[in-house]
């Protein structure tokens, strides 16, 4: 018998008022656990390996060079 089954058997023996108190307690515990989990700050290390390389089919250095070149053209045409 698992712990869950044992708790279920014990919960069945509670009075209706005690069952309601248990439900309220368990729902509050679950709500708090979910809130704390979603509010936990994420670390950049958690994202490591999540995307394949290169992410947009372009090398990072190529992207930087292209962006700088486009910015230079934009600046020179604006002046």
PDB file of N, CA, C and O in Angstrom:
ATOM      1  N   UNK A   1       0.847  -1.181   0.000  1.00  0.00           N
ATOM      2  CA  UNK A   1       0.000   0.000   0.000  1.00  0.00           C
ATOM      3  C   UNK A   1       0.894   1.246   0.000  1.00  0.00           C
ATOM      4  O   UNK A   1       1.866   1.335   0.750  1.00  0.00           O
ATOM      5  N   UNK A   2       0.542   2.186  -0.846  1.00  0.00           N
ATOM      6  CA  UNK A   2       1.319   3.426  -0.933  1.00  0.00           C
ATOM      7  C   UNK A   2       0.862   4.406   0.143  1.00  0.00           C
ATOM      8  O   UNK A   2      -0.182   4.232   0.771  1.00  0.00           O
ATOM      9  N   UNK A   3       1.659   5.416   0.330  1.00  0.00           N
ATOM     10  CA  UNK A   3       1.314   6.466   1.287  1.00  0.00           C
ATOM     11  C   UNK A   3       0.001   7.132   0.874  1.00  0.00           C
ATOM     12  O   UNK A   3      -0.847   7.434   1.713  1.00  0.00           O
ATOM     13  N   UNK A   4      -0.151   7.354  -0.441  1.00  0.00           N
ATOM     14  CA  UNK A   4      -1.382   7.967  -0.951  1.00  0.00           C
ATOM     15  C   UNK A   4      -2.606   7.122  -0.588  1.00  0.00           C
ATOM     16  O   UNK A   4      -3.613   7.652  -0.119  1.00  0.00           O
ATOM     17  N   UNK A   5      -2.515   5.816  -0.806  1.00  0.00           N
ATOM     18  CA  UNK A   5      -3.639   4.927  -0.469  1.00  0.00           C
ATOM     19  C   UNK A   5      -3.940   4.952   1.024  1.00  0.00           C
ATOM     20  O   UNK A   5      -5.100   4.945   1.435  1.00  0.00           O
ATOM     21  N   UNK A   6      -2.884   4.982   1.827  1.00  0.00           N
ATOM     22  CA  UNK A   6      -3.060   5.032   3.282  1.00  0.00           C
ATOM     23  C   UNK A   6      -3.785   6.314   3.695  1.00  0.00           C
ATOM     24  O   UNK A   6      -4.691   6.291   4.528  1.00  0.00           O
ATOM     25  N   UNK A   7      -3.364   7.444   3.089  1.00  0.00           N
ATOM     26  CA  UNK A   7      -4.004   8.726   3.408  1.00  0.00           C
ATOM     27  C   UNK A   7      -5.462   8.726   2.969  1.00  0.00           C
ATOM     28  O   UNK A   7      -6.328   9.228   3.686  1.00  0.00           O
ATOM     29  N   UNK A   8      -5.737   8.165   1.795  1.00  0.00           N
ATOM     30  CA  UNK A   8      -7.131   8.083   1.326  1.00  0.00           C
ATOM     31  C   UNK A   8      -7.998   7.283   2.293  1.00  0.00           C
ATOM     32  O   UNK A   8      -9.111   7.688   2.628  1.00  0.00           O
ATOM     33  N   UNK A   9      -7.481   6.160   2.731  1.00  0.00           N
ATOM     34  CA  UNK A   9      -8.246   5.341   3.680  1.00  0.00           C
ATOM     35  C   UNK A   9      -8.509   6.095   4.980  1.00  0.00           C
ATOM     36  O   UNK A   9      -9.598   6.003   5.547  1.00  0.00           O
ATOM     37  N   UNK A  10      -7.519   6.835   5.445  1.00  0.00           N
ATOM     38  CA  UNK A  10      -7.710   7.603   6.673  1.00  0.00           C
ATOM     39  C   UNK A  10      -8.682   8.759   6.443  1.00  0.00           C
ATOM     40  O   UNK A  10      -9.487   9.079   7.318  1.00  0.00           O
ATOM     41  N   UNK A  11      -8.607   9.385   5.264  1.00  0.00           N
ATOM     42  CA  UNK A  11      -9.496  10.513   4.966  1.00  0.00           C
ATOM     43  C   UNK A  11     -10.952  10.057   4.914  1.00  0.00           C
ATOM     44  O   UNK A  11     -11.851  10.811   5.287  1.00  0.00           O
ATOM     45  N   UNK A  12     -11.186   8.849   4.463  1.00  0.00           N
ATOM     46  CA  UNK A  12     -12.563   8.322   4.404  1.00  0.00           C
ATOM     47  C   UNK A  12     -13.169   8.168   5.799  1.00  0.00           C
ATOM     48  O   UNK A  12     -14.389   8.184   5.956  1.00  0.00           O
ATOM     49  N   UNK A  13     -12.326   8.023   6.790  1.00  0.00           N
ATOM     50  CA  UNK A  13     -12.823   7.857   8.167  1.00  0.00           C
ATOM     51  C   UNK A  13     -13.045   9.179   8.888  1.00  0.00           C
ATOM     52  O   UNK A  13     -13.551   9.202  10.010  1.00  0.00           O
ATOM     53  N   UNK A  14     -12.668  10.275   8.246  1.00  0.00           N
ATOM     54  CA  UNK A  14     -12.880  11.585   8.859  1.00  0.00           C
ATOM     55  C   UNK A  14     -14.344  11.982   8.771  1.00  0.00           C
ATOM     56  O   UNK A  14     -15.092  11.501   7.920  1.00  0.00           O
ATOM     57  N   UNK A  15     -14.730  12.870   9.673  1.00  0.00           N
ATOM     58  CA  UNK A  15     -16.092  13.425   9.601  1.00  0.00           C
ATOM     59  C   UNK A  15     -16.151  14.375   8.398  1.00  0.00           C
ATOM     60  O   UNK A  15     -15.111  14.818   7.912  1.00  0.00           O
ATOM     61  N   UNK A  16     -17.347  14.687   7.920  1.00  0.00           N
ATOM     62  CA  UNK A  16     -17.454  15.621   6.796  1.00  0.00           C
ATOM     63  C   UNK A  16     -16.762  16.958   7.076  1.00  0.00           C
ATOM     64  O   UNK A  16     -16.125  17.511   6.180  1.00  0.00           O
ATOM     65  N   UNK A  17     -16.871  17.482   8.284  1.00  0.00           N
ATOM     66  CA  UNK A  17     -16.197  18.739   8.617  1.00  0.00           C
ATOM     67  C   UNK A  17     -14.675  18.586   8.553  1.00  0.00           C
ATOM     68  O   UNK A  17     -13.982  19.476   8.060  1.00  0.00           O
ATOM     69  N   UNK A  18     -14.165  17.477   9.042  1.00  0.00           N
ATOM     70  CA  UNK A  18     -12.721  17.231   8.991  1.00  0.00           C
ATOM     71  C   UNK A  18     -12.250  17.057   7.543  1.00  0.00           C
ATOM     72  O   UNK A  18     -11.158  17.496   7.184  1.00  0.00           O
ATOM     73  N   UNK A  19     -13.076  16.419   6.719  1.00  0.00           N
ATOM     74  CA  UNK A  19     -12.725  16.259   5.305  1.00  0.00           C
ATOM     75  C   UNK A  19     -12.642  17.626   4.616  1.00  0.00           C
ATOM     76  O   UNK A  19     -11.742  17.873   3.814  1.00  0.00           O
ATOM     77  N   UNK A  20     -13.586  18.501   4.939  1.00  0.00           N
ATOM     78  CA  UNK A  20     -13.556  19.847   4.363  1.00  0.00           C
ATOM     79  C   UNK A  20     -12.327  20.621   4.817  1.00  0.00           C
ATOM     80  O   UNK A  20     -11.716  21.339   4.025  1.00  0.00           O
ATOM     81  N   UNK A  21     -11.963  20.479   6.084  1.00  0.00           N
ATOM     82  CA  UNK A  21     -10.747  21.130   6.575  1.00  0.00           C
ATOM     83  C   UNK A  21      -9.517  20.588   5.862  1.00  0.00           C
ATOM     84  O   UNK A  21      -8.604  21.341   5.522  1.00  0.00           O
ATOM     85  N   UNK A  22      -9.498  19.272   5.636  1.00  0.00           N
ATOM     86  CA  UNK A  22      -8.373  18.656   4.930  1.00  0.00           C
ATOM     87  C   UNK A  22      -8.304  19.157   3.488  1.00  0.00           C
ATOM     88  O   UNK A  22      -7.222  19.455   2.982  1.00  0.00           O
ATOM     89  N   UNK A  23      -9.448  19.248   2.836  1.00  0.00           N
ATOM     90  CA  UNK A  23      -9.488  19.763   1.459  1.00  0.00           C
ATOM     91  C   UNK A  23      -8.968  21.189   1.417  1.00  0.00           C
ATOM     92  O   UNK A  23      -8.167  21.532   0.547  1.00  0.00           O
ATOM     93  N   UNK A  24      -9.409  22.009   2.333  1.00  0.00           N
ATOM     94  CA  UNK A  24      -8.967  23.408   2.370  1.00  0.00           C
ATOM     95  C   UNK A  24      -7.457  23.484   2.587  1.00  0.00           C
ATOM     96  O   UNK A  24      -6.771  24.271   1.934  1.00  0.00           O
ATOM     97  N   UNK A  25      -6.946  22.674   3.496  1.00  0.00           N
ATOM     98  CA  UNK A  25      -5.519  22.663   3.771  1.00  0.00           C
ATOM     99  C   UNK A  25      -4.727  22.231   2.542  1.00  0.00           C
ATOM    100  O   UNK A  25      -3.748  22.881   2.176  1.00  0.00           O
ATOM    101  N   UNK A  26      -5.145  21.136   1.903  1.00  0.00           N
ATOM    102  CA  UNK A  26      -4.418  20.618   0.751  1.00  0.00           C
ATOM    103  C   UNK A  26      -4.462  21.582  -0.436  1.00  0.00           C
ATOM    104  O   UNK A  26      -3.468  21.751  -1.142  1.00  0.00           O
ATOM    105  N   UNK A  27      -5.614  22.209  -0.649  1.00  0.00           N
ATOM    106  CA  UNK A  27      -5.710  23.143  -1.771  1.00  0.00           C
ATOM    107  C   UNK A  27      -4.834  24.375  -1.533  1.00  0.00           C
ATOM    108  O   UNK A  27      -4.221  24.889  -2.469  1.00  0.00           O
ATOM    109  N   UNK A  28      -4.773  24.838  -0.311  1.00  0.00           N
ATOM    110  CA  UNK A  28      -3.911  25.987   0.022  1.00  0.00           C
ATOM    111  C   UNK A  28      -2.439  25.614  -0.152  1.00  0.00           C
ATOM    112  O   UNK A  28      -1.656  26.408  -0.672  1.00  0.00           O
ATOM    113  N   UNK A  29      -2.065  24.424   0.277  1.00  0.00           N
ATOM    114  CA  UNK A  29      -0.678  23.970   0.123  1.00  0.00           C
ATOM    115  C   UNK A  29      -0.304  23.863  -1.355  1.00  0.00           C
ATOM    116  O   UNK A  29       0.791  24.262  -1.753  1.00  0.00           O
ATOM    117  N   UNK A  30      -1.210  23.328  -2.161  1.00  0.00           N
ATOM    118  CA  UNK A  30      -0.944  23.197  -3.598  1.00  0.00           C
ATOM    119  C   UNK A  30      -0.852  24.565  -4.255  1.00  0.00           C
ATOM    120  O   UNK A  30       0.007  24.782  -5.109  1.00  0.00           O
ATOM    121  N   UNK A  31      -1.724  25.493  -3.870  1.00  0.00           N
ATOM    122  CA  UNK A  31      -1.696  26.839  -4.436  1.00  0.00           C
ATOM    123  C   UNK A  31      -0.383  27.531  -4.097  1.00  0.00           C
ATOM    124  O   UNK A  31       0.233  28.152  -4.964  1.00  0.00           O
ATOM    125  N   UNK A  32       0.047  27.432  -2.854  1.00  0.00           N
ATOM    126  CA  UNK A  32       1.306  28.054  -2.448  1.00  0.00           C
ATOM    127  C   UNK A  32       2.496  27.441  -3.168  1.00  0.00           C
ATOM    128  O   UNK A  32       3.400  28.156  -3.601  1.00  0.00           O
ATOM    129  N   UNK A  33       2.498  26.136  -3.296  1.00  0.00           N
ATOM    130  CA  UNK A  33       3.610  25.462  -3.976  1.00  0.00           C
ATOM    131  C   UNK A  33       3.679  25.885  -5.435  1.00  0.00           C
ATOM    132  O   UNK A  33       4.767  26.106  -5.966  1.00  0.00           O
ATOM    133  N   UNK A  34       2.535  25.999  -6.082  1.00  0.00           N
ATOM    134  CA  UNK A  34       2.498  26.397  -7.490  1.00  0.00           C
ATOM    135  C   UNK A  34       2.946  27.850  -7.640  1.00  0.00           C
ATOM    136  O   UNK A  34       3.692  28.175  -8.564  1.00  0.00           O
ATOM    137  N   UNK A  35       2.496  28.723  -6.740  1.00  0.00           N
ATOM    138  CA  UNK A  35       2.871  30.131  -6.792  1.00  0.00           C
ATOM    139  C   UNK A  35       4.368  30.296  -6.572  1.00  0.00           C
ATOM    140  O   UNK A  35       5.023  31.057  -7.285  1.00  0.00           O
ATOM    141  N   UNK A  36       4.906  29.594  -5.597  1.00  0.00           N
ATOM    142  CA  UNK A  36       6.334  29.699  -5.303  1.00  0.00           C
ATOM    143  C   UNK A  36       7.165  29.157  -6.446  1.00  0.00           C
ATOM    144  O   UNK A  36       8.223  29.707  -6.752  1.00  0.00           O
ATOM    145  N   UNK A  37       6.709  28.090  -7.084  1.00  0.00           N
ATOM    146  CA  UNK A  37       7.452  27.510  -8.192  1.00  0.00           C
ATOM    147  C   UNK A  37       7.473  28.455  -9.382  1.00  0.00           C
ATOM    148  O   UNK A  37       8.512  28.631 -10.019  1.00  0.00           O
ATOM    149  N   UNK A  38       6.325  29.068  -9.687  1.00  0.00           N
ATOM    150  CA  UNK A  38       6.277  29.959 -10.849  1.00  0.00           C
ATOM    151  C   UNK A  38       6.963  31.291 -10.557  1.00  0.00           C
ATOM    152  O   UNK A  38       7.402  31.967 -11.487  1.00  0.00           O
ATOM    153  N   UNK A  39       7.064  31.680  -9.292  1.00  0.00           N
ATOM    154  CA  UNK A  39       7.692  32.951  -8.932  1.00  0.00           C
ATOM    155  C   UNK A  39       9.199  32.821  -8.746  1.00  0.00           C
ATOM    156  O   UNK A  39       9.899  33.822  -8.597  1.00  0.00           O
ATOM    157  N   UNK A  40       9.690  31.599  -8.756  1.00  0.00           N
ATOM    158  CA  UNK A  40      11.123  31.395  -8.553  1.00  0.00           C
ATOM    159  C   UNK A  40      11.900  32.013  -9.709  1.00  0.00           C
ATOM    160  O   UNK A  40      11.554  31.809 -10.873  1.00  0.00           O
ATOM    161  N   UNK A  41      12.944  32.764  -9.392  1.00  0.00           N
ATOM    162  CA  UNK A  41      13.716  33.383 -10.460  1.00  0.00           C
ATOM    163  C   UNK A  41      14.393  32.320 -11.323  1.00  0.00           C
ATOM    164  O   UNK A  41      14.890  31.312 -10.822  1.00  0.00           O
ATOM    165  N   UNK A  42      14.401  32.568 -12.608  1.00  0.00           N
ATOM    166  CA  UNK A  42      15.023  31.634 -13.543  1.00  0.00           C
ATOM    167  C   UNK A  42      16.492  31.999 -13.714  1.00  0.00           C
ATOM    168  O   UNK A  42      16.866  33.172 -13.714  1.00  0.00           O
ATOM    169  N   UNK A  43      17.288  30.994 -13.855  1.00  0.00           N
ATOM    170  CA  UNK A  43      18.710  31.195 -14.075  1.00  0.00           C
ATOM    171  C   UNK A  43      19.007  31.009 -15.561  1.00  0.00           C
ATOM    172  O   UNK A  43      18.383  30.183 -16.227  1.00  0.00           O
ATOM    173  N   UNK A  44      19.954  31.773 -16.070  1.00  0.00           N
ATOM    174  CA  UNK A  44      20.351  31.600 -17.468  1.00  0.00           C
ATOM    175  C   UNK A  44      20.876  30.200 -17.694  1.00  0.00           C
ATOM    176  O   UNK A  44      20.777  29.670 -18.801  1.00  0.00           O
ATOM    177  N   UNK A  45      21.427  29.601 -16.671  1.00  0.00           N
ATOM    178  CA  UNK A  45      21.937  28.234 -16.803  1.00  0.00           C
ATOM    179  C   UNK A  45      20.817  27.244 -17.080  1.00  0.00           C
ATOM    180  O   UNK A  45      21.052  26.194 -17.678  1.00  0.00           O
ATOM    181  N   UNK A  46      19.586  27.570 -16.646  1.00  0.00           N
ATOM    182  CA  UNK A  46      18.449  26.697 -16.924  1.00  0.00           C
ATOM    183  C   UNK A  46      18.145  26.642 -18.420  1.00  0.00           C
ATOM    184  O   UNK A  46      17.579  25.665 -18.910  1.00  0.00           O
ATOM    185  N   UNK A  47      18.526  27.698 -19.140  1.00  0.00           N
ATOM    186  CA  UNK A  47      18.241  27.772 -20.570  1.00  0.00           C
ATOM    187  C   UNK A  47      19.352  27.167 -21.422  1.00  0.00           C
ATOM    188  O   UNK A  47      19.193  26.998 -22.631  1.00  0.00           O
ATOM    189  N   UNK A  48      20.466  26.845 -20.792  1.00  0.00           N
ATOM    190  CA  UNK A  48      21.605  26.327 -21.533  1.00  0.00           C
ATOM    191  C   UNK A  48      21.205  25.087 -22.339  1.00  0.00           C
ATOM    192  O   UNK A  48      20.633  24.136 -21.807  1.00  0.00           O
ATOM    193  N   UNK A  49      21.521  25.128 -23.627  1.00  0.00           N
ATOM    194  CA  UNK A  49      21.226  23.989 -24.490  1.00  0.00           C
ATOM    195  C   UNK A  49      19.806  23.928 -25.002  1.00  0.00           C
ATOM    196  O   UNK A  49      19.453  22.987 -25.712  1.00  0.00           O
ATOM    197  N   UNK A  50      18.973  24.911 -24.661  1.00  0.00           N
ATOM    198  CA  UNK A  50      17.574  24.877 -25.079  1.00  0.00           C
ATOM    199  C   UNK A  50      17.402  25.152 -26.563  1.00  0.00           C
ATOM    200  O   UNK A  50      16.451  24.668 -27.177  1.00  0.00           O
ATOM    201  N   UNK A  51      18.295  25.911 -27.135  1.00  0.00           N
ATOM    202  CA  UNK A  51      18.195  26.252 -28.557  1.00  0.00           C
ATOM    203  C   UNK A  51      19.346  25.601 -29.319  1.00  0.00           C
ATOM    204  O   UNK A  51      20.447  25.428 -28.796  1.00  0.00           O
ATOM    205  N   UNK A  52      19.061  25.252 -30.551  1.00  0.00           N
ATOM    206  CA  UNK A  52      20.110  24.676 -31.375  1.00  0.00           C
ATOM    207  C   UNK A  52      20.944  25.787 -31.986  1.00  0.00           C
ATOM    208  O   UNK A  52      20.472  26.915 -32.125  1.00  0.00           O
ATOM    209  N   UNK A  53      22.171  25.479 -32.348  1.00  0.00           N
ATOM    210  CA  UNK A  53      23.054  26.481 -32.952  1.00  0.00           C
ATOM    211  C   UNK A  53      23.057  26.278 -34.456  1.00  0.00           C
ATOM    212  O   UNK A  53      23.044  25.127 -34.890  1.00  0.00           O
ATOM    213  N   UNK A  54      23.071  27.262 -35.237  1.00  0.00           N
ATOM    214  CA  UNK A  54      22.726  28.649 -34.931  1.00  0.00           C
ATOM    215  C   UNK A  54      21.216  28.796 -34.834  1.00  0.00           C
ATOM    216  O   UNK A  54      20.475  28.151 -35.575  1.00  0.00           O
ATOM    217  N   UNK A  55      20.767  29.636 -33.929  1.00  0.00           N
ATOM    218  CA  UNK A  55      19.334  29.708 -33.631  1.00  0.00           C
ATOM    219  C   UNK A  55      18.519  30.282 -34.782  1.00  0.00           C
ATOM    220  O   UNK A  55      17.376  29.871 -34.984  1.00  0.00           O
ATOM    221  N   UNK A  56      19.074  31.213 -35.536  1.00  0.00           N
ATOM    222  CA  UNK A  56      18.340  31.792 -36.659  1.00  0.00           C
ATOM    223  C   UNK A  56      19.097  31.568 -37.966  1.00  0.00           C
ATOM    224  O   UNK A  56      19.039  32.399 -38.872  1.00  0.00           O
ATOM    225  N   UNK A  57      19.789  30.469 -38.056  1.00  0.00           N
ATOM    226  CA  UNK A  57      20.541  30.087 -39.254  1.00  0.00           C
ATOM    227  C   UNK A  57      21.598  31.124 -39.622  1.00  0.00           C
ATOM    228  O   UNK A  57      21.950  31.264 -40.793  1.00  0.00           O
ATOM    229  N   UNK A  58      22.099  31.840 -38.639  1.00  0.00           N
ATOM    230  CA  UNK A  58      23.132  32.829 -38.884  1.00  0.00           C
ATOM    231  C   UNK A  58      24.091  32.839 -37.701  1.00  0.00           C
ATOM    232  O   UNK A  58      23.670  32.849 -36.544  1.00  0.00           O
ATOM    233  N   UNK A  59      25.368  32.834 -38.002  1.00  0.00           N
ATOM    234  CA  UNK A  59      26.386  32.882 -36.973  1.00  0.00           C
ATOM    235  C   UNK A  59      26.296  34.215 -36.226  1.00  0.00           C
ATOM    236  O   UNK A  59      25.984  35.240 -36.832  1.00  0.00           O
ATOM    237  N   UNK A  60      26.562  34.213 -34.938  1.00  0.00           N
ATOM    238  CA  UNK A  60      26.447  35.427 -34.124  1.00  0.00           C
ATOM    239  C   UNK A  60      27.345  36.547 -34.651  1.00  0.00           C
ATOM    240  O   UNK A  60      26.923  37.702 -34.712  1.00  0.00           O
ATOM    241  N   UNK A  61      28.573  36.214 -35.030  1.00  0.00           N
ATOM    242  CA  UNK A  61      29.480  37.243 -35.526  1.00  0.00           C
ATOM    243  C   UNK A  61      28.989  37.808 -36.857  1.00  0.00           C
ATOM    244  O   UNK A  61      29.117  39.007 -37.103  1.00  0.00           O
ATOM    245  N   UNK A  62      28.430  36.958 -37.714  1.00  0.00           N
ATOM    246  CA  UNK A  62      27.862  37.442 -38.970  1.00  0.00           C
ATOM    247  C   UNK A  62      26.710  38.401 -38.695  1.00  0.00           C
ATOM    248  O   UNK A  62      26.578  39.431 -39.356  1.00  0.00           O
ATOM    249  N   UNK A  63      25.878  38.054 -37.713  1.00  0.00           N
ATOM    250  CA  UNK A  63      24.734  38.902 -37.376  1.00  0.00           C
ATOM    251  C   UNK A  63      25.211  40.274 -36.893  1.00  0.00           C
ATOM    252  O   UNK A  63      24.678  41.303 -37.307  1.00  0.00           O
ATOM    253  N   UNK A  64      26.222  40.281 -36.012  1.00  0.00           N
ATOM    254  CA  UNK A  64      26.756  41.536 -35.487  1.00  0.00           C
ATOM    255  C   UNK A  64      27.329  42.373 -36.625  1.00  0.00           C
ATOM    256  O   UNK A  64      27.065  43.572 -36.711  1.00  0.00           O
ATOM    257  N   UNK A  65      28.099  41.753 -37.486  1.00  0.00           N
ATOM    258  CA  UNK A  65      28.705  42.484 -38.608  1.00  0.00           C
ATOM    259  C   UNK A  65      27.636  43.054 -39.535  1.00  0.00           C
ATOM    260  O   UNK A  65      27.718  44.215 -39.936  1.00  0.00           O
ATOM    261  N   UNK A  66      26.644  42.251 -39.875  1.00  0.00           N
ATOM    262  CA  UNK A  66      25.559  42.709 -40.746  1.00  0.00           C
ATOM    263  C   UNK A  66      24.795  43.856 -40.101  1.00  0.00           C
ATOM    264  O   UNK A  66      24.487  44.849 -40.760  1.00  0.00           O
ATOM    265  N   UNK A  67      24.489  43.722 -38.815  1.00  0.00           N
ATOM    266  CA  UNK A  67      23.747  44.770 -38.104  1.00  0.00           C
ATOM    267  C   UNK A  67      24.529  46.076 -38.074  1.00  0.00           C
ATOM    268  O   UNK A  67      23.964  47.149 -38.287  1.00  0.00           O
ATOM    269  N   UNK A  68      25.823  45.984 -37.811  1.00  0.00           N
ATOM    270  CA  UNK A  68      26.653  47.198 -37.788  1.00  0.00           C
ATOM    271  C   UNK A  68      26.719  47.839 -39.172  1.00  0.00           C
ATOM    272  O   UNK A  68      26.640  49.061 -39.300  1.00  0.00           O
ATOM    273  N   UNK A  69      26.861  47.022 -40.191  1.00  0.00           N
ATOM    274  CA  UNK A  69      26.912  47.539 -41.557  1.00  0.00           C
ATOM    275  C   UNK A  69      25.603  48.247 -41.902  1.00  0.00           C
ATOM    276  O   UNK A  69      25.616  49.347 -42.455  1.00  0.00           O
ATOM    277  N   UNK A  70      24.475  47.617 -41.575  1.00  0.00           N
ATOM    278  CA  UNK A  70      23.174  48.234 -41.864  1.00  0.00           C
ATOM    279  C   UNK A  70      22.991  49.527 -41.075  1.00  0.00           C
ATOM    280  O   UNK A  70      22.441  50.498 -41.596  1.00  0.00           O
ATOM    281  N   UNK A  71      23.443  49.548 -39.831  1.00  0.00           N
ATOM    282  CA  UNK A  71      23.358  50.772 -39.022  1.00  0.00           C
ATOM    283  C   UNK A  71      24.229  51.887 -39.608  1.00  0.00           C
ATOM    284  O   UNK A  71      23.823  53.049 -39.636  1.00  0.00           O
ATOM    285  N   UNK A  72      25.425  51.527 -40.075  1.00  0.00           N
ATOM    286  CA  UNK A  72      26.315  52.528 -40.693  1.00  0.00           C
ATOM    287  C   UNK A  72      25.654  53.132 -41.928  1.00  0.00           C
ATOM    288  O   UNK A  72      25.704  54.344 -42.138  1.00  0.00           O
ATOM    289  N   UNK A  73      25.037  52.284 -42.738  1.00  0.00           N
ATOM    290  CA  UNK A  73      24.345  52.785 -43.946  1.00  0.00           C
ATOM    291  C   UNK A  73      23.194  53.697 -43.538  1.00  0.00           C
ATOM    292  O   UNK A  73      23.007  54.757 -44.133  1.00  0.00           O
ATOM    293  N   UNK A  74      22.434  53.305 -42.547  1.00  0.00           N
ATOM    294  CA  UNK A  74      21.302  54.115 -42.086  1.00  0.00           C
ATOM    295  C   UNK A  74      21.775  55.466 -41.557  1.00  0.00           C
ATOM    296  O   UNK A  74      21.173  56.499 -41.853  1.00  0.00           O
ATOM    297  N   UNK A  75      22.858  55.458 -40.774  1.00  0.00           N
ATOM    298  CA  UNK A  75      23.385  56.700 -40.217  1.00  0.00           C
ATOM    299  C   UNK A  75      23.923  57.624 -41.318  1.00  0.00           C
ATOM    300  O   UNK A  75      23.715  58.837 -41.277  1.00  0.00           O
ATOM    301  N   UNK A  76      24.603  57.047 -42.285  1.00  0.00           N
ATOM    302  CA  UNK A  76      25.167  57.880 -43.343  1.00  0.00           C
ATOM    303  C   UNK A  76      24.102  58.454 -44.265  1.00  0.00           C
ATOM    304  O   UNK A  76      24.282  59.536 -44.823  1.00  0.00           O
ATOM    305  N   UNK A  77      22.992  57.736 -44.428  1.00  0.00           N
ATOM    306  CA  UNK A  77      21.909  58.263 -45.269  1.00  0.00           C
ATOM    307  C   UNK A  77      21.064  59.286 -44.509  1.00  0.00           C
ATOM    308  O   UNK A  77      20.380  60.101 -45.127  1.00  0.00           O
ATOM    309  N   UNK A  78      21.104  59.250 -43.203  1.00  0.00           N
ATOM    310  CA  UNK A  78      20.327  60.195 -42.380  1.00  0.00           C
ATOM    311  C   UNK A  78      21.009  61.554 -42.267  1.00  0.00           C
ATOM    312  O   UNK A  78      20.349  62.562 -42.014  1.00  0.00           O
ATOM    313  N   UNK A  79      22.323  61.586 -42.453  1.00  0.00           N
ATOM    314  CA  UNK A  79      23.029  62.851 -42.258  1.00  0.00           C
ATOM    315  C   UNK A  79      23.026  63.732 -43.457  1.00  0.00           C
ATOM    316  O   UNK A  79      23.587  64.827 -43.420  1.00  0.00           O
TER     317      UNK A  79
END
